[in-house]
Amino acid sequence: MKPDQKPLCTSVAESLDEYFSTLNGHAPKDLYETILGQVEPPLLRATLRYCEGNQSRAADLLGLNRATLRKKLSQYKIAAKAASDSMQLQ
């Protein structure tokens, strides 16, 4: 990690602190699902781009079996081909 970069856990903690401060004392609902819904899709897309759309390789990197990865891609309406194509466009 570069000296000017902070660990991912620090960014997550800061984002959560900011989120809680915007609630103005109101209790969040379904916090776990809300967080997963915000974190999983970009994680899946970035991993698929890194693996050039290869779902078996992406599943291995994520520590998931391929069926679970496919289920999550379907859940979030992520097309593996589109995720890898977006890397080529950059």
N, C-alpha and C positions, 0 to 999 in steps of 0.2 A: 504494500500500500504506500502511496506517495505521502510525503509529510503533510501536505495540505488537504488530504482526504480524510474524512472521518468514517468510522465503521458504520455499516448499515444499521446496526442496532441503535446507534446514536441518532441517526436520522429518523428511525421509526419512533423512538422515544420522544423526540422533539415534536414530531407530527402528532403523536397521540396527546401530548401535553397541550398543544395548540388546539386540537379537536375538543378536548375536555373544557378548555377555557372558553370556547365559543358556545358551549351548551348553557352558560349562565345559570348553573345550578340544576338544570334539568337532567334527569337520568337518561342515558342512552338506551336504546332498545336493540336487542339482538346484536350486541357489540361484536361478538366473535364472528358471526356471519357477515356483518358489515365489513370488518377488517379483511377477512378472507376474500370477500367479493372485490375488494379494492386491490389486494396484493396478488392474488393468484393469476388473474388474466395477464398482467404485464410480465409476470414470471414465466408463464407458459409461452407467451409470444416471444420473449427474448431468448428463451432456451431453444425454441424451434428455429429462430433465425440463426442462432449460433450453430445449430446442428443441420442447417440448410434444409429444414423440413423433414429430416429423418426422425420419425416418431420413435423408433426403437432406441436410437441413440439418445434422444431427448428424455425418454422415459428412464433410461439407465442413469443419465446425469441427475435427474430429479429424484431418483430413488423410488420410482413408481414402476408398477408393471404396465405394459403397453395398454392393456384394457382399461386400467384406471386413467391413464393419460387420455385415451380416446373419450372416455366418459366425461372428463373435465373439459376437454375441447368442445364437446357437444353441449355441455352445460352452459359454457360461456359463449357459445356460437363462434368459436375460433376455427378457421380453416387452416390446416397445417400448410397447405400450398401457399395461401395468401401470406402467412407469417413469414415464410422463407422468401417469397417474392419481394416483400417490402424491404428486405435487406439488399437485394440486387438493385433496387431503385435508388438507394442512398448513395 
